[in-house]
């Protein structure tokens, strides 16, 4: 029985090579065409936003740390380098301990390994809720200081100490600052007494520190003697230059 006449007339006879050629061309088209666009998953967009936020936060944190810690070009009166620390600018409640240590290791410690230096710390307008990192954090940061840097540190001038900071250091100072640093701490209650140790034109001081110092002109002050662990604070006006913790008062309180 022969082929159906309708089928024979509707399907022309094609050579076999035509089918191979068509298949090859189709395969080549798919292999060389651009892949279909891939849509972003919502989670990838969120992750990118989080990364951008972290980068922005890190940049802001670095700016705050740069304001808080600064190696100035000036020298103290013993011709030592000066590391200026402004407590009001320290982001104690925001910065993690590890980020602070990393910043110091990368930006500050390498500059202090070769020669003697002193620290001038300004305590004016410091708020515990914003600037205090906690006892364990301070201990961890101090322990991260290289031995060579600790040995090169000759003095810490603590400018405008309040009663709370004095009591805190009297209680925890020797626990936190081991290796003799506690004995290098010198209280400076007025800027006039800072110039005994630091050249006046060698260090830049924020305006709010001057304002705080001016306020103290009109406030009676009770200063502690050099033995902070004693029973009671004592009013005094003498300068104890040889005491392990120098406490300077602007006036004698009777």
C-alpha positions as CSV (number, residue, x, y, z in Angstrom):
1,X,0.0,0.0,0.0
2,X,1.5,3.3,-1.1
3,X,1.8,6.6,0.9
4,X,-1.2,8.7,1.6
5,X,-1.6,11.2,-1.3
6,X,-2.3,14.1,1.0
7,X,0.8,13.7,3.0
8,X,3.0,13.3,0.0
9,X,1.8,16.6,-1.4
10,X,2.1,18.6,1.9
11,X,5.5,17.5,3.1
12,X,8.2,18.1,0.5
13,X,11.1,15.7,0.4
14,X,14.3,17.4,1.8
15,X,17.8,16.1,1.7
16,X,19.1,14.6,5.0
17,X,21.9,17.2,5.2
18,X,19.3,19.9,5.7
19,X,18.3,18.5,9.1
20,X,21.9,18.3,10.3
21,X,22.6,21.8,9.2
22,X,19.6,23.2,11.0
23,X,20.4,21.4,14.2
24,X,24.0,22.6,14.2
25,X,22.9,26.3,13.5
26,X,20.4,26.1,16.4
27,X,23.0,24.7,18.8
28,X,25.6,27.4,17.8
29,X,23.0,30.1,18.4
30,X,22.3,29.0,22.0
31,X,25.9,28.5,22.8
32,X,27.0,32.0,21.6
33,X,24.0,34.0,22.7
34,X,24.1,36.1,25.9
35,X,22.8,34.4,29.0
36,X,19.4,35.5,30.2
37,X,19.5,38.3,32.9
38,X,19.8,37.1,36.5
39,X,17.5,39.0,38.9
40,X,19.1,40.0,42.3
41,X,17.8,38.2,45.3
42,X,16.3,40.5,47.9
43,X,18.8,39.2,50.5
44,X,21.7,40.3,48.3
45,X,20.4,43.8,48.2
46,X,20.0,43.8,52.0
47,X,23.5,42.5,52.5
48,X,24.9,45.2,50.2
49,X,23.1,47.8,52.2
50,X,24.4,46.4,55.5
51,X,28.0,46.4,54.1
52,X,27.6,50.0,53.0
53,X,26.3,50.9,56.5
54,X,29.2,49.2,58.2
55,X,31.7,51.0,56.0
56,X,30.1,54.3,56.7
57,X,30.1,53.6,60.4
58,X,33.7,52.5,60.3
59,X,34.6,55.8,58.6
60,X,32.8,57.8,61.1
61,X,34.4,55.9,63.9
62,X,37.8,56.5,62.5
63,X,37.1,60.3,62.4
64,X,36.1,60.2,66.0
65,X,39.2,58.3,67.0
66,X,41.3,60.8,65.0
67,X,39.8,63.6,67.1
68,X,40.3,61.7,70.4
69,X,43.9,60.6,69.8
70,X,46.4,62.9,68.1
71,X,50.2,62.9,68.0
72,X,51.0,66.5,67.9
73,X,54.2,68.1,66.5
74,X,55.0,69.9,69.7
75,X,57.1,68.7,72.5
76,X,56.9,69.0,76.3
77,X,59.6,70.8,78.3
78,X,61.7,67.6,78.4
79,X,61.7,67.5,74.6
80,X,59.4,64.5,74.5
81,X,56.7,63.7,72.0
82,X,53.2,64.4,73.1
83,X,50.1,62.2,72.6
84,X,47.1,64.4,73.1
85,X,43.9,62.6,74.2
86,X,40.6,64.4,74.4
87,X,38.2,62.4,76.5
88,X,35.1,64.1,75.3
89,X,35.7,62.9,71.7
90,X,36.3,59.2,72.7
91,X,33.4,57.1,71.5
92,X,33.4,54.8,74.5
93,X,29.9,53.6,74.2
94,X,29.9,53.0,70.5
95,X,33.4,51.7,69.6
96,X,34.2,48.1,70.4
97,X,37.3,47.3,72.4
98,X,38.8,45.5,69.4
99,X,38.2,48.4,67.1
100,X,39.9,50.7,69.5
101,X,42.9,48.4,69.9
102,X,43.1,48.0,66.1
103,X,43.1,51.8,65.6
104,X,45.9,52.3,68.2
105,X,48.0,49.4,66.8
106,X,47.7,50.8,63.3
107,X,47.9,54.5,63.8
108,X,49.4,55.4,67.2
109,X,51.7,52.7,68.6
110,X,54.1,52.6,65.7
111,X,54.9,56.3,66.2
112,X,55.8,55.8,69.9
113,X,58.2,52.9,69.8
114,X,61.4,54.8,69.1
115,X,61.5,57.6,71.6
116,X,60.2,58.9,74.9
117,X,56.8,60.6,75.0
118,X,54.2,61.9,77.3
119,X,50.4,61.9,77.3
120,X,48.3,65.0,77.9
121,X,44.7,63.9,78.6
122,X,41.9,66.5,78.8
123,X,39.0,65.4,81.0
124,X,36.7,68.4,80.5
125,X,33.1,67.7,79.6
126,X,33.6,64.0,79.7
127,X,30.3,62.1,80.2
128,X,30.3,58.6,81.7
129,X,27.3,57.6,79.6
130,X,29.0,58.6,76.3
131,X,32.8,58.4,76.8
132,X,33.5,55.7,79.4
133,X,34.1,52.2,77.9
134,X,34.2,50.4,81.2
135,X,36.8,49.0,83.5
136,X,37.4,45.7,81.7
137,X,37.6,47.6,78.4
138,X,40.2,50.0,79.8
139,X,42.2,47.1,81.1
140,X,42.1,45.2,77.8
141,X,43.2,48.3,75.8
142,X,46.0,49.0,78.3
143,X,47.2,45.4,78.0
144,X,47.4,45.7,74.2
145,X,50.1,48.5,74.5
146,X,53.4,47.0,73.5
147,X,56.1,46.8,76.2
148,X,58.4,49.1,74.2
149,X,55.7,51.8,74.1
150,X,55.0,51.5,77.8
151,X,58.7,51.9,78.6
152,X,58.9,55.0,76.5
153,X,55.9,56.7,78.2
154,X,57.4,59.1,80.8
155,X,54.3,61.0,82.1
156,X,50.6,61.2,81.9
157,X,49.2,64.7,82.5
158,X,45.6,64.4,83.6
159,X,44.0,67.8,83.0
160,X,40.9,68.9,84.9
161,X,40.3,65.7,86.9
162,X,37.0,65.6,88.7
163,X,36.3,64.0,92.1
164,X,34.7,61.0,90.5
165,X,37.7,60.4,88.2
166,X,40.1,60.8,91.2
167,X,38.2,58.3,93.3
168,X,38.0,55.9,90.3
169,X,41.7,56.0,89.7
170,X,42.4,55.7,93.5
171,X,40.3,52.5,93.6
172,X,41.1,50.9,90.3
173,X,44.2,52.7,89.0
174,X,46.8,50.2,90.1
175,X,44.7,47.3,88.9
176,X,44.2,48.7,85.4
177,X,47.5,50.5,84.9
178,X,50.2,48.0,85.9
179,X,53.9,48.1,85.2
180,X,54.5,51.5,86.8
181,X,52.2,53.6,84.7
182,X,50.0,54.5,87.7
183,X,53.1,56.2,89.3
184,X,53.5,58.4,86.1
185,X,50.1,59.9,86.5
186,X,50.1,63.6,87.3
187,X,46.9,65.6,88.1
188,X,46.7,69.0,86.6
189,X,43.7,70.9,87.9
190,X,44.3,74.1,85.9
191,X,45.8,74.9,82.5
192,X,48.3,77.3,84.2
193,X,49.9,74.3,85.8
194,X,50.1,72.4,82.5
195,X,52.5,75.1,81.2
196,X,55.0,74.0,83.8
197,X,55.4,70.8,81.9
198,X,54.3,71.6,78.3
199,X,55.3,74.5,76.1
200,X,52.2,76.7,75.8
201,X,52.4,77.1,72.0
202,X,53.3,73.5,71.4
203,X,49.8,72.0,71.9
204,X,46.4,72.9,70.4
205,X,43.6,72.9,73.0
206,X,39.9,72.9,72.2
207,X,37.9,76.0,73.1
208,X,35.6,74.1,75.4
209,X,38.7,73.1,77.5
210,X,39.5,76.8,77.9
211,X,35.9,77.5,78.8
212,X,35.9,74.8,81.5
213,X,39.2,76.2,82.9
214,X,37.7,79.7,83.0
215,X,34.7,78.3,84.9
216,X,37.0,77.0,87.6
217,X,38.1,80.5,88.4
218,X,34.7,81.1,90.0
219,X,34.3,77.8,91.7
220,X,35.9,76.8,94.9
221,X,37.9,73.6,94.5
222,X,38.9,70.9,97.0
223,X,41.9,69.0,95.9
224,X,43.2,65.7,97.1
225,X,46.6,65.3,98.5
226,X,49.0,63.0,96.6
227,X,47.9,60.1,98.7
228,X,44.6,59.5,97.1
229,X,44.0,56.3,99.1
230,X,43.9,58.3,102.3
231,X,40.7,58.7,104.4
232,X,39.7,62.2,103.5
233,X,40.4,64.9,100.9
234,X,42.4,67.9,102.1
235,X,42.4,71.5,101.0
236,X,45.8,72.6,100.0
237,X,47.7,75.0,97.7
238,X,51.2,73.6,97.7
239,X,52.7,71.9,94.6
240,X,54.0,68.5,95.4
241,X,56.4,68.0,92.5
242,X,58.0,64.9,93.7
243,X,54.9,62.9,94.6
244,X,54.0,59.8,92.5
245,X,50.6,61.4,91.7
246,X,50.9,65.2,91.5
247,X,47.8,67.1,92.5
248,X,47.8,70.8,91.7
249,X,45.1,73.2,93.0
250,X,44.4,76.6,91.8
251,X,44.0,78.1,95.2
252,X,44.3,77.2,98.9
253,X,41.0,76.3,100.5
254,X,40.9,77.0,104.2
